[in-house]
Amino acid sequence: MPRTKPSIATLLKELARTTSESLSLDAIVAHVQTHRGPSRTNLYRRVQTMLTEQSVQLGWVSIAPLAYVPLRHAMRGISFRIIPDAAAISNDYLRSEWLYPFVDVSAPIRLGSDKRILPSYGPGLFGMLGWYAQHRVRPGDHIIVQLDHHRPNTIHLLCDHVDTQHLADAHLVDGLIMQELQHQYRNGADEHAVVHAIVQLYVNASWRNAYPGQPWQHLRDAVQRQHARGETLAHGIGREIVQLQNELRLRRTRDSERGLWNGIALRYSAVRIGFDSQEHELHDQLSITPIDTREDYTERINHGLEHGLYDVRVGEDESDTFADDDADEPFLFDDRSPALDDEEDYTDALRSSYDEDEHHEDDYAGNDYDDLSDAIDDDTFVLLFANRHPALVEWSTMLLKSMLPHERRQMIRAETDEDYNAILSKALQRLLPNEPQFMSTLRAIGDLAHPDQTYGGRTYAAFDSAERTASQSIRPSTEPTHEDDDVFATGGEAIFAVESALRESEQLIQRYVKTLQQSKLSDRTIRRKRQFLRGFAQFLARYYTQSLDYARYATLDEYIYFYYPRHTAAVSPRNIRDMITALRDFYRYSELPVANAAQAMYDCRHQAEAVMRLLLRTHQYPHEMTKMVVHLFAPYTA
């Protein structure tokens, strides 16, 4: 059946040949629609997709978001370099690939001011009309090509003889091109995206008509070789990770045979809380089951990688302008991914929930709990105090996260409901003048004489009532719970169990600190040891609702080989070595049953240091990083 209207590609190419001005995407779509008439499909999206995926082939280059200029117009005045080989010189031809993408090789190419058209010698070859012989070009000589400023597809050639070349003068230009190419390949760009990026670089460059550096194709080949070597190095890191995992399994098996533990990891820190913005609810993902750390889970993890189990969607990608218009995907987290906390993923989960830098030395003075709030991240702080009533979850979360450091310290020191209410009232008085939305959920709803003083749970009285009810129901265990028991409390009990665990840990730490002070250790060393202990205490409280005296081999292993590397900002072997030493010393002093387990962790601290070293090295290979990190943190990611 004959075509009744031109294709979109044809119209875009014709428009690029006939206009010399920049056009918006709307103007280009309007031109296409004028020649094609009404369309049942989304013409705007189709044109945008084509100009994104085939812009250079269609004769366009993007100069701004949703703005394009014809490629032939943008390339005027550009200078670039080609290096002909001996065969080209002796046979008097030029390869079209040497001119791409600056010259439209599908149209006639004119040489110099005499406007002679270069003849075709076959696919991809153009005759040079005796130019090599005329200018005495020899192997090793280069050719500088400059595009005419006024006449399209007209080139001026200059021989850059081998004895007069000064490429060092263009090393900065070469560096900029290499940098752009490396950026493109690191982000997995296809060949068209790479070419388009090079064109954009030349279009906007101040050096576009200066003495040119090496051909961009040569620089591209060099970057590709570097990328290939990088992949080889990444495979080398992968082999080191496999070897380390073998050592970890042997160590865990050996310590199990010694009776230090049963080899089972509960993996509670691999459980994450996902926030569903459509329903405004928190959902506990408790699908992670205990796992035998003595087993090899390589195949299981590889299967998960192949099926996208570790791909995390943290929101609709705003840069994805080519998604289906009808697809209205909600803000989601992949609840299949087992090793995420809130909005973290494997390749971006190294920001600290408590900072190990020693920039806050003055914070560790005064009341025992003055500095505890500084060691608690926002989510844990909200977990301690947020109202459990569904109508006030969002309000209380916003309020608590907006509290100032001294208000947080007061909240942690507070002992009674009246204390909490007084602190929250002061915070509201500070916030309401500038944040009136905090008042909306406090207004009385309906009949003021209604006997329900909480007005359906929509007033602060509901918060007070829920706090009182929960505080009466909590009965924290005074005896350590066996590591295989289900100790992950839920609901109101979890809130107060976490707070109780933190307080108990702080009391243990303070007693230990007094002993350290008597031993004449420096204040800096004591602060650092205390900081390491508080980090472990926070982990135990948040995920196991227990204090430091609950620790077992399993929780030490989970913290050292999974949680700590992912949540500390100080990712260095020295820090993890000092942390393990601090834990060993604390439990040795406390004479708790876990002291033997802490000593076992200290004896194999080189393995923890190896985890840190490998984790740092994975950052060099972003395309392989997810795979490597997931295997590095096995079996907690299985």
C-alpha positions in Angstrom: 0.0 0.0 0.0 1.6 3.3 -1.0 2.5 5.8 1.7 0.1 8.7 1.7 2.1 11.0 4.0 5.8 11.5 4.8 7.4 9.7 7.7 8.3 11.6 10.8 12.0 11.0 10.2 11.8 12.4 6.7 10.1 15.5 7.9 12.7 16.0 10.6 15.6 15.7 8.2 13.9 18.1 5.7 13.3 20.6 8.4 17.0 20.4 9.5 18.1 21.1 5.9 15.8 24.1 5.4 16.1 26.0 8.7 19.1 27.6 10.3 17.5 28.7 13.6 17.0 27.0 16.9 13.5 25.6 17.4 11.6 24.4 20.5 10.2 20.9 20.6 6.7 22.4 20.3 7.6 24.2 17.1 9.1 21.0 15.6 6.1 19.0 16.6 3.8 21.6 15.0 5.7 21.4 11.8 5.5 17.6 11.7 1.8 17.8 12.5 1.1 20.3 9.7 2.5 17.8 7.1 1.1 14.7 8.6 -2.3 15.8 9.9 -4.0 14.5 13.1 -2.5 11.5 14.7 -4.0 8.8 16.9 -0.7 8.4 18.7 1.1 10.8 21.0 3.0 12.7 18.3 4.8 14.9 20.8 6.2 11.9 22.6 7.2 10.2 19.4 9.1 13.2 18.1 10.8 13.8 21.4 11.9 10.2 21.5 13.3 10.3 18.0 15.2 13.5 18.7 16.6 11.9 21.8 17.6 8.6 20.3 18.5 9.6 16.8 19.2 13.4 16.9 22.5 13.3 15.0 21.2 11.0 12.3 18.2 13.2 11.8 20.4 16.3 11.6 19.7 18.0 15.0 21.5 18.7 18.2 20.0 19.6 21.6 21.2 23.0 22.9 18.9 23.1 25.9 16.1 21.1 27.4 13.4 20.8 24.7 15.3 23.1 22.3 17.2 22.0 19.2 19.3 23.5 16.4 20.1 22.0 13.0 23.4 20.1 13.2 24.7 21.6 10.0 24.2 25.1 11.4 25.7 24.3 14.8 28.9 22.8 13.2 29.9 25.9 11.2 33.4 27.0 11.9 34.4 23.9 13.9 38.0 22.6 13.5 39.0 19.0 14.1 41.8 16.7 13.2 42.1 13.5 11.1 45.0 11.2 10.8 45.1 9.4 7.4 46.9 6.1 7.2 49.4 5.2 4.5 46.8 3.4 2.4 44.6 6.4 2.3 47.5 8.7 1.3 48.7 6.4 -1.4 45.3 5.7 -2.8 44.1 9.4 -2.5 40.9 8.8 -0.4 39.3 9.9 2.8 37.1 7.7 5.1 33.7 9.1 5.9 34.1 7.9 9.5 36.9 10.4 10.0 34.5 13.3 9.2 31.6 12.0 11.4 29.7 13.5 13.1 30.8 17.0 12.1 30.1 16.6 8.4 27.0 15.3 6.8 28.5 12.4 4.8 25.1 11.6 3.2 25.1 14.9 1.3 27.7 16.3 -1.2 30.9 17.4 0.4 32.7 20.4 -1.2 36.4 21.0 -0.9 37.7 24.5 -0.4 36.8 27.7 -2.1 36.6 26.2 -5.6 33.6 24.2 -4.4 34.7 20.9 -6.0 32.6 18.0 -4.8 34.6 15.1 -3.4 33.8 12.0 -5.5 32.6 8.7 -4.0 35.1 5.9 -4.2 32.7 3.4 -2.8 30.8 2.9 0.5 32.4 5.2 3.1 35.2 6.5 0.9 35.7 9.9 -0.8 38.3 10.8 -3.4 40.6 13.7 -2.5 41.2 15.0 -6.0 45.0 14.8 -5.7 45.1 16.9 -2.5 47.5 14.6 -0.8 50.1 14.8 -3.6 49.6 18.5 -4.0 50.4 19.1 -0.3 53.1 16.4 -0.1 51.4 14.5 2.7 53.4 11.7 4.1 52.5 9.0 6.7 52.6 10.6 10.1 51.3 13.9 8.8 47.9 15.0 10.1 45.1 17.0 8.4 43.2 19.8 10.2 39.7 20.2 8.9 37.7 23.4 9.3 34.1 23.7 8.4 33.1 26.7 6.3 31.3 29.4 8.3 28.9 30.3 5.6 28.6 27.4 3.1 27.1 24.1 4.4 29.1 20.9 4.1 32.1 22.8 2.7 35.5 21.8 4.3 38.9 23.5 4.3 41.9 21.3 4.7 45.4 22.1 6.2 48.3 19.7 6.3 49.8 19.5 9.8 53.2 18.0 9.0 54.8 15.7 11.5 57.7 18.0 12.2 55.5 21.0 12.9 52.8 19.4 15.1 52.4 20.8 18.6 49.6 18.6 20.0 50.8 19.4 23.6 49.1 22.8 23.1 45.7 21.0 22.9 46.1 18.7 25.8 43.5 20.6 27.8 41.0 20.1 25.0 41.8 16.4 24.9 41.3 16.3 28.6 37.9 17.8 28.4 36.8 15.4 25.6 38.2 12.4 27.6 36.3 13.6 30.7 33.1 13.7 28.8 33.6 10.3 27.2 34.5 8.8 30.6 31.3 10.3 32.0 29.2 8.8 29.2 30.7 5.3 29.5 30.5 5.3 33.3 26.8 5.9 32.9 26.3 3.2 30.4 25.5 5.5 27.4 25.0 3.9 24.0 27.0 5.0 20.9 24.4 7.6 19.8 24.4 9.2 23.3 28.2 9.4 23.2 28.3 11.0 19.7 25.6 13.5 20.7 27.5 14.4 23.9 30.6 15.1 21.7 28.6 17.3 19.4 27.2 19.2 22.3 30.7 19.7 23.7 32.0 21.2 20.5 28.9 23.3 19.9 29.3 25.1 23.2 33.1 25.1 23.4 35.2 28.3 23.2 37.9 26.2 21.5 35.7 24.9 18.7 37.8 26.7 16.0 41.2 26.6 17.7 44.1 24.3 17.1 42.5 20.9 17.4 43.6 18.0 19.6 43.5 14.4 18.8 40.6 12.9 16.8 37.8 12.3 19.2 37.6 8.7 17.8 41.1 8.0 19.1 40.2 9.4 22.5 37.1 7.3 22.5 39.1 4.2 21.8 41.5 5.0 24.6 38.6 5.4 27.1 37.0 2.2 25.9 40.3 0.4 26.6 40.4 2.0 30.0 36.8 0.9 30.6 37.7 -2.7 29.5 40.6 -2.7 31.9 38.3 -1.4 34.6 35.9 -4.3 34.0 38.9 -6.7 34.3 39.8 -5.0 37.6 36.2 -5.3 38.7 36.3 -9.0 38.0 39.4 -9.1 40.2 37.6 -7.5 43.1 34.8 -10.0 42.5 37.3 -12.8 43.0 38.6 -11.2 46.2 35.0 -11.0 47.5 34.5 -14.7 46.8 37.7 -15.6 48.6 36.7 -13.4 51.6 33.3 -15.0 51.7 34.9 -18.4 51.8 37.1 -17.3 54.8 34.0 -15.8 56.6 32.1 -19.1 56.2 35.1 -21.1 57.5 35.4 -18.7 60.5 31.6 -18.8 61.3 31.6 -22.6 61.0 34.7 -22.9 63.2 33.2 -20.7 65.9 30.0 -22.6 65.7 31.9 -25.8 66.4 33.6 -24.1 69.4 30.1 -23.5 70.8 30.2 -19.7 70.5 26.9 -19.7 68.5 24.7 -21.8 66.3 25.6 -20.2 63.0 22.1 -18.6 62.5 21.8 -14.9 61.8 18.4 -13.3 62.6 19.2 -10.4 60.2 16.8 -7.9 61.7 18.7 -5.0 60.4 18.0 -6.4 56.9 14.3 -5.6 57.5 13.3 -2.2 56.2 10.4 0.1 56.7 8.8 1.3 53.5 6.7 4.5 53.2 3.7 4.3 50.9 3.0 7.9 50.0 -0.3 7.0 48.5 -1.7 5.6 51.7 0.5 7.6 54.1 1.3 4.6 56.2 4.4 2.8 57.4 4.6 -0.8 56.5 7.0 -3.2 58.3 8.5 -5.6 55.8 9.2 -8.6 58.0 9.8 -11.1 55.3 13.5 -11.6 56.1 14.0 -14.9 57.8 16.9 -16.2 59.8 19.7 -17.7 57.7 22.5 -20.1 58.2 25.7 -18.1 57.7 27.7 -21.3 57.2 26.0 -21.9 53.8 27.1 -20.5 50.4 24.3 -18.3 49.0 26.1 -17.2 45.8 23.7 -18.8 43.4 20.7 -17.5 45.3 22.1 -13.9 45.2 23.0 -14.2 41.5 19.4 -15.4 40.8 18.1 -12.4 42.6 20.4 -10.1 40.6 19.2 -11.6 37.3 15.6 -11.0 38.3 16.0 -7.4 39.5 15.6 -8.3 43.2 18.2 -5.7 44.2 17.0 -2.9 41.9 15.5 -0.1 44.0 13.0 2.4 42.8 13.1 5.4 45.1 10.7 7.5 43.2 9.6 8.3 39.6 12.6 9.3 37.6 12.0 12.9 36.5 14.6 12.5 33.8 12.7 9.7 32.2 10.7 11.9 29.9 10.0 9.1 27.5 7.9 7.0 29.8 4.4 6.1 28.8 2.0 9.0 29.4 -0.6 6.8 30.8 1.7 5.2 33.3 1.1 6.9 36.6 3.4 4.9 38.8 3.3 5.7 42.6 6.3 6.5 44.8 7.5 3.0 45.7 10.2 1.1 47.3 11.0 -2.3 46.2 9.9 -4.4 49.1 11.7 -7.4 47.8 15.1 -5.9 48.5 16.2 -7.4 51.8 19.0 -5.1 52.9 17.6 -1.6 52.7 16.8 0.9 55.5 14.2 3.4 54.4 15.4 5.0 51.2 18.8 3.5 51.0 20.1 1.1 48.3 23.2 -1.0 48.1 25.2 1.5 46.1 24.2 4.5 48.0 23.8 3.3 51.6 27.0 4.5 53.2 25.9 7.7 54.8 26.1 7.5 58.6 23.3 7.4 61.0 25.8 8.6 63.6 29.0 10.4 62.7 32.3 9.0 63.8 34.3 12.1 63.1 35.6 13.8 66.3 34.2 17.3 65.5 31.8 17.4 68.4 34.1 16.8 71.4 32.3 19.4 73.5 29.0 17.6 73.2 30.0 14.9 75.6 29.8 16.9 78.8 27.2 17.4 81.4 24.2 15.2 81.9 24.5 11.5 81.0 21.9 11.9 78.3 22.8 15.3 76.9 24.6 13.8 74.0 22.5 10.8 73.4 20.1 12.6 71.0 23.1 13.5 68.8 23.8 9.7 68.3 20.2 9.1 67.1 19.1 9.6 63.5 15.8 11.2 62.6 14.0 7.9 62.0 15.0 6.4 65.3 14.1 9.6 67.2 10.7 9.5 65.6 10.4 5.8 66.5 11.0 6.7 70.1 8.3 9.3 70.5 5.9 9.3 67.5 2.2 8.8 68.2 0.8 5.4 67.2 -2.7 6.8 66.5 -3.1 6.6 62.7 -4.7 10.0 62.4 -1.6 11.7 64.0 1.3 9.7 62.5 2.1 12.3 59.8 1.6 15.2 62.2 3.8 13.8 65.0 6.5 12.7 62.5 6.7 16.2 61.1 6.8 17.8 64.6 9.5 15.5 66.0 11.8 15.8 62.9 11.5 19.6 63.2 12.7 19.7 66.8 15.9 21.4 67.7 18.8 19.5 69.3 18.2 20.9 72.8 14.5 19.9 72.5 15.5 16.4 71.5 17.8 16.2 74.5 15.0 17.3 76.7 12.7 14.7 75.2 15.2 11.9 75.9 15.7 13.1 79.5 12.0 13.4 80.1 10.5 11.0 82.7 6.8 11.6 82.7 4.0 12.4 80.3 3.8 15.9 81.7 7.4 16.4 80.8 6.8 15.2 77.2 3.8 17.5 76.9 5.6 20.5 78.2 8.5 20.0 75.7 6.1 19.5 72.8 4.1 22.6 73.8 7.2 24.7 73.7 8.2 23.3 70.3 4.7 24.1 69.0 4.9 27.6 70.3 8.1 28.1 68.4 6.8 26.5 65.2 3.2 27.7 64.9 3.9 31.3 63.9 5.8 30.1 60.8 4.3 26.7 60.3 0.5 27.0 60.9 -0.1 23.6 59.4 0.9 22.1 62.7 -2.3 23.5 64.1 -4.7 21.9 61.7 -4.7 18.5 63.5 -5.2 20.2 66.9 -8.4 21.9 66.2 -11.6 20.5 67.8 -13.8 18.7 65.3 -17.5 18.6 65.6 -19.5 19.2 68.8 -17.3 20.7 71.5 -19.5 19.0 74.1 -18.8 15.6 72.6 -17.7 13.2 75.5 -14.8 11.9 73.5 -12.0 14.3 74.5 -9.8 13.1 71.7 -12.5 14.0 69.0 -12.0 10.8 67.1 -8.3 10.7 67.7 -7.7 14.0 66.0 -6.5 16.1 69.0 -3.4 16.1 71.1 -5.4 14.3 73.8 -5.2 11.2 71.6 -1.4 11.4 71.7 -1.6 11.7 75.5 -4.0 8.8 75.8 -2.0 6.6 73.5 1.2 7.3 75.4 -0.4 6.5 78.7 -1.9 3.2 77.4 1.4 2.1 75.9 3.4 3.0 78.9 1.2 0.9 81.1 1.4 -2.1 78.8 5.2 -2.3 78.4 7.1 -4.7 80.5 10.7 -4.8 79.3 12.4 -8.1 80.0 15.1 -8.0 82.5 16.6 -11.3 81.3 18.6 -11.6 78.1 16.5 -13.3 75.4 17.9 -16.2 73.4 19.0 -15.2 70.0 16.5 -17.5 68.2 13.5 -16.0 70.0 11.2 -13.5 68.3 12.4 -10.4 70.1 11.3 -7.9 67.5 8.5 -6.0 69.4 5.8 -4.2 67.5 3.4 -1.3 68.1 3.6 0.8 71.3 5.7 -1.8 73.1 8.5 -1.3 70.5 8.6 2.4 71.1 9.2 2.2 74.8 11.3 -0.9 74.5 13.8 1.0 72.2 13.9 3.9 74.6 14.3 1.6 77.6 17.1 -0.3 75.9 18.9 2.9 75.1 18.7 4.1 78.7 20.0 0.8 80.0 22.9 0.8 77.5 23.7 4.3 78.5 23.9 3.3 82.2 26.3 0.5 81.3 28.4 2.8 79.2 28.6 5.4 81.9 29.8 2.9 84.5 32.4 1.7 82.0 33.5 5.3 81.2 34.1 6.0 84.9 36.5 3.0 85.0 38.3 4.3 81.9 38.7 7.7 83.5 40.3 6.1 86.6 42.8 4.3 84.3 44.0 7.8 83.2 43.1 7.3 79.5 42.9 10.6 77.5 39.5 12.2 77.2 39.7 11.8 73.4 40.3 8.1 73.6 37.4 7.7 76.1 35.1 9.7 73.9 35.9 7.6 70.9 35.3 4.3 72.8 32.0 5.7 74.1 31.0 6.7 70.6 31.6 3.2 69.3 29.6 1.7 72.1 26.7 4.0 71.5 26.6 3.0 67.8 26.3 -0.6 68.7 23.8 0.3 71.5 21.6 2.1 68.9 21.7 -0.9 66.6 20.7 -3.3 69.3 17.9 -1.0 70.5 16.5 -0.2 67.1 16.5 -3.7 65.7 16.3 -6.0 68.7 14.9 -3.6 71.4 17.6 -4.7 73.7 20.5 -3.1 75.5 24.3 -3.8 75.3 24.1 -6.7 77.7 21.9 -8.6 75.3 24.6 -8.8 72.6 25.4 -12.2 71.2 27.8 -13.6 68.6 25.0 -13.3 66.0 24.4 -9.6 66.7 28.1 -8.8 66.7 28.5 -10.5 63.4 25.5 -8.7 61.9 26.7 -5.3 63.1 30.3 -5.7 62.1 29.9 -7.4 58.7 26.6 -5.8 57.5 25.2 -2.9 59.5 28.3 -0.9 60.4 29.9 -0.7 57.0 26.7 0.4 55.4 25.9 3.2 57.9 29.2 4.7 58.9 30.7 7.7 57.2 34.2 6.8 58.3 34.7 3.9 55.9 38.3 3.0 56.7 40.0 -0.2 58.0 41.3 1.7 61.0 37.8 2.8 62.2 36.4 -0.7 62.1 39.4 -2.1 63.8 39.1 0.5 66.6 35.4 -0.2 66.9 35.9 -4.0 67.3 38.6 -3.3 69.9 36.3 -1.0 71.8 33.6 -3.7 71.9 36.1 -6.4 72.9 37.4 -4.2 75.8 33.9 -3.3 77.0 32.7 -6.8 77.2 35.9 -8.0 78.7 35.4 -5.4 81.5 31.7 -6.2 81.9 32.4 -10.0 82.2 29.3 -10.8 80.2 28.9 -14.2 78.5 29.4 -12.4 75.1 33.0 -11.6 76.0 34.2 -14.7 74.3 32.3 -13.8 71.1 33.7 -10.3 71.2 37.2 -11.8 71.6 36.5 -14.0 68.6 35.5 -11.0 66.5 38.7 -9.2 67.6 40.8 -12.2 66.6 39.4 -12.1 63.0 39.3 -8.3 62.8 41.4 -8.5 59.6 38.3 -9.9 57.8 36.3 -6.8 58.9 39.1 -4.6 57.6 39.0 -6.5 54.3 35.3 -5.8 54.0 36.0 -2.0 54.4 38.8 -2.0 51.8 36.8 -3.9 49.2 33.8 -1.7 49.9 35.8 1.4 49.1 37.2 -0.1 45.9 33.8 -1.0 44.6 33.0 2.8 44.3 35.4 2.9 41.3 33.1 0.6 39.3 29.6 2.0 39.4 28.2 -0.4 36.8 29.4 -3.4 38.8 28.9 -1.9 42.2 25.5 -3.3 43.1 26.5 -6.8 42.2 29.8 -6.6 44.2 28.3 -5.0 47.3 25.4 -7.5 47.4 27.9 -10.4 47.4 30.2 -8.5 49.8 27.5 -8.4 52.4 26.4 -12.0 52.0 24.7 -13.8 53.6 22.7 -10.9 55.0 21.6 -9.9 51.5 20.5 -13.4 50.4 
